[in-house]
Amino acid sequence: MNQEGEARAVLAAAVKAAGAKLGDDIVALDVAESLAVIDYFLIVSGRNTRQVATIVEEIEEETKRLAGRGPLRIEGLRDATWVLMDYGDVIIHVFLEETRRYYDLEHLWSSAPRVDTDDMLEVTPSS
């Protein structure tokens, strides 16, 4: 699998995981044209800090299981109002709803094309 395929596999696994834990307003942005080393941003919200932490946990497990990769680092888990998961070519932001509204990353990156995630919500493991 090429680098773009690997990034897409991480993104798909993360979308599936976020959906499984009822993450709200899942948005994937293709930032490859704007950022040389990052292909995708994934942005998702949780209704409370416990749900944010649960979404992060599920994303970490599913990306390892389905894409064979764990994050290089996770920041912000202690407060769980904005958790950043760094996979190198994929950056995942899991926000508390009000924190997401405040920082409004979708507006900041509004020129980046959105990735259709509907088909990713039902990802099955490859054999």
C-alpha positions, 0 to 999 in steps of 0.5 A, a space after each residue: 500500500 502506498 503512503 496515500 493509501 496508508 493515510 486513507 486507511 488510518 482515516 477510514 479506521 478513525 472515522 469508523 471508530 468515531 462513529 461507533 462511539 457516537 462522535 458528533 459532526 465527523 468532518 474529514 478534510 484533505 489538506 495535502 495541497 496546503 500542507 506538505 507532510 499531512 494528508 488529512 485532518 479529521 475533526 469530531 466532537 464529543 458531548 462531554 470529556 468522558 465521551 471525548 476520551 472514549 472516542 480517542 481510545 476507540 480511534 487508537 484501537 481501531 487504527 491499530 487493528 484496521 490500519 496497522 498503525 498507532 499514533 505517534 503521539 496524543 496530546 490533551 487527553 488529561 483535560 479531554 477538551 481538545 485531544 490531538 492524535 498525530 499519525 504523521 500524515 493524518 491529524 485527528 482532533 477530538 473536541 468537546 463541542 464548545 471547544 470545537 465551536 470556539 476554535 472553529 478549525 473548519 472555518 480556518 481550513 475552509 479552502 480544504 476539500 471535504 472528504 466523503 466519510 459515509 462509506 468509511 463508517 462501515 469499514 471492515 477489516 482487511 484479511 
